[in-house]
Amino acid sequence: MLEKKKGVDIVIEISGITTVEAAKKLFEERLDTEHLSRIGQISHSEVLLKIANAIAMCQPDTVFINTGSESDKQFIRELAINNREEERLPMTGHTIHYDLKDEQGRIIDRTFYIANEGETVSSLANKMLRPDALRDIREKMTGIMTGKTMMVGFYIRGPVGAPVSNPALEITSSAYVSHSAELLYRNAYAAFDREVERVGHFYANIHSEGPNRLEDLPNARVFMDRSFQTTYSMFCTYAGNTLLMKKGNHRFSVDKAVYENRGKELSEHMFITGIDGPGGRVTWMTGAAPSGCGKTTTAMAGDHFVGDDLAQMWISKEGSLRSVNPECGIFGIIQDVNWEGDPRLMEVLRKSGTEVIWSNLLIDENGTPHWTGNGEEPPLKGRNFQGEWHQGMKDEKGNRVPISHPNARCTLSSKALANYSESSEDPNGVETRVITYSGRDSDTMPPIRVAKNSDHGVVIGACIVSAATAAEVGATGVKRAPWANAPFIPGALGDYMDAQFKFFGSDTFAADKRPIMAGLNYFLTHEARGGAEKALIGEKRDVKVWLAWLERRAHGEVAAIETPIGYIPRYEDLKNLFKKLIDKDYPEALYDKQFSLYVDNIVARIDLQKDAYQKEPNLPAKLFEVLKEQRDGLMALKANVVTPAQIEG
């Protein structure tokens, strides 16, 4: 079990401020009159101690208390420009930020959980014992903000008042990080004390980029202290390593769901979107997918957008699944975003003049952003993530340098989107009827299947397979990606899996409100289905059909074919939806190609999962029972390729 407040709180141990009186004395010495007045509006003792000790450790020249006012936001924007962390572009509200060329994603090799003796940490993660982490942080963060301005922001991860929202401090010397925070999170300065009292805790994040030099990158570290719900980040700039309200605090929320509210709450790597159904109804869905596997595209395909990356979920008193987005903006991978597949997002990025922070892509001589896969005429030259660029350019290894880094991003407020939903700010969340799981699976699963029951649904999530993504520096190859959440599960995988089974199998769900759980797969190739081409079967826009079928299935309005791996659609239903929704013919031969079961491939995938999970301690037996049931059912088909018609009999 995870023990809160065990051991020393590292920032307090380093700086030694242990009373509110001492904290206030430091504020009087280090803050000017205006910002002393602002910090005076915060009264929670632990919050004040965290801020005071961060100031004493990092030793900034000035401290800026961010209230979230428009003038404060403008100060941060201007500071980002003056510090040369961002550069203005010709389109109103647009700026470009570049990370260090060797830090274009999460530095997983230098990211650690701070662990106490005897504490179980995920087998998929790095850990460092508390005394060692204390020494490393003391050495690297003491005085790291000398000559800089420390910005202190007060945010909440989720709508104010939601049962699963979590207050969070963002303490940083990077104006780019603060600027990003203002787009991605709700500034809750005025309500911060009240929200901390309501939920009984807060998260804290302390970051400095230091001199921001390539030679300092080996000293970059990201630490997550689960006992004191505090992150530390140093000598790095990429938002996934520095804006730790995102994935750092997501990890703390996973802990909270698994160890404090097991069976009642979840914290997931999921989009939230609403689909218009017959009769004017809106059906809400959430879905997990690793980075680069279509999560933002799927979220944007919905008619009512709430979020594209994270979801906090709980079971309400009336027995429905409710979901809120801890964020209120998008930090989205831009590669392959184009007019064909992502018209709503492209409208914002190319035409609206809304506020956007671009990162790690190409800016041409006219100040226009360009990225790989945008479907537009590429420029001949420009400046990108590695410096000056021209067409045909190669790196030192002889590889072509792309226009943009695969992990290039756009950061913007969700409110800029045409399909933004005002339900995003409802503290009651949205009633969620469909859960989806998808990865990057070229040769195995059909485009869509619905689990037979909640246990089978949990196993779909446990068995996501994907390619390593550009969001992880140095990662390559194909890998398992359980729930698309594995990098963010701090504790034992068995504990997390048990929480999934308990939550989705809970008897507190009302019978008519229990969500359906489904697998999505956009990445089947012609080659894997007997063709010669490596191209994908289908188009991006097909996702609207898959989601629409799920919407109708959730309401019991379409039948399905039962298979050993779940329920798949009938041809006529898909044919009608393709024509109605995207005016596209859907031949039965294509249906058979997509939905036939390639038994050998699926059995091999099941065996891969079983073998890998057998190495993990204390996993729920239900996982292996479901995998065996599916494998036995597939073997009983006594053929390698089985069409839907053959299954239906």
FENKA-V400425 format. One line per field, one symbol per residue. ss: DSSP state (a for helix, b for strand, c for the rest). burial: I if it has 9 or more other C-alpha atoms within 8 Angstrom, else O. A space follows every 50 residues. Layout:
ss: ???
burial: ???
//
This chain:
ss: cccccccccaaaaaaccccaaaaaaaaaaaccaaaaaaacccccaaaaaa aaaaaaaacccbbbbbcccaaaaaaaaaaaaaccccbbcccccbbbbccc cccccbcaaabbbbbcccccccccccbbbaaaaaaaaaaaacccccccbb bbbbbbbccccccccbbbbbbbccaaaaaaaaaacbbcaaaaaaaaaaac ccbbbbbbcccccaaaaaacbbbbbccccbbbbbccccaaaaccccaaaa aaaaaaaaaaccccbbbbcbbbbbbbcaaacbbbbbbbbcccccaaaaaa accbbbbcccbbbbbcccccbbbbccccbbbbbcccccccccaaaaaaaa aacccbbbbccbbcccccbbccccccccccbbbbccbbbbcccbcccccb ccccccccbbbbbaaacccbcaaaaccccbbbbbbbbbcccccccccbbb cccaaaaaaaaaccbbbccccbcccccbbbcaaacaaaccccaaaaaaaa aaaacccccccccccbbbbbccccbcaaaccccccbcccaaaaaaaaaaa aaaacccccbbbbccbbbbcaaaaaaaaaaaacccccaaaaaaaacbbaa aaaaaaaaaaaaacccccccaaaaaaaaaaaaaaacccccbbcaaaaac
burial: OOOOOOOOOOIIOIIOIOOIOIIIOIIIOOIOOOIIOIOOOIOOOOIIII IIIIIOIIIIIIIIIIIIOOOIIOOIIOIIIOOOIIIIIOOOIIIIIIII IOIIIIIOOOIIIIIIOOOOIIOOIIIIIIOOIIOOIIOIIIIIIIOIII IIIIIIIIIIOIOIIIIIIIIIIIIIIIIIIIIIIIIIIOOIIOIIOOOO OIIIIIIIIIOIOOOIIOOIIIIIIIIIIIIIIIIIIIOIIIIIIOIIII IIIIIIIIIOIIIIIIIIIIIIIIIIIOOOOOIIIIIIIIIOIIIIIIII IIIIIIIIIIIIIIIOOOIIIIIIIIIIIIIOIIIIIIIOIIIIIIIIIO OOIIIIIIIIIIIIOOOIIIIIIIOOOOOOIIIIIOOOIOOOOIOOOOOO OOIIIOIIIIIIIIOIIOIIOOOIIIIOIIIIIIIIIIIIIOIIIIIIII IOOIIIIIIIIIIIIIIIIIIIIOOOOOOIIIIIIIOIIIIIIIIIIIII IIIIOOOOIIOOIIIIIIIIIIIIIIIIIOOOOOOIIOOOIIIIIIIIII IIIIOOOOOOIIOIOIIIIIOOIIIOIIIOOIOOOIOOOOIIOIIIIIIO IIIOIIOOIIOOOOOIOOIIOOIIOIIOIIIOIIIOOOOOOIIIOOIOO
//
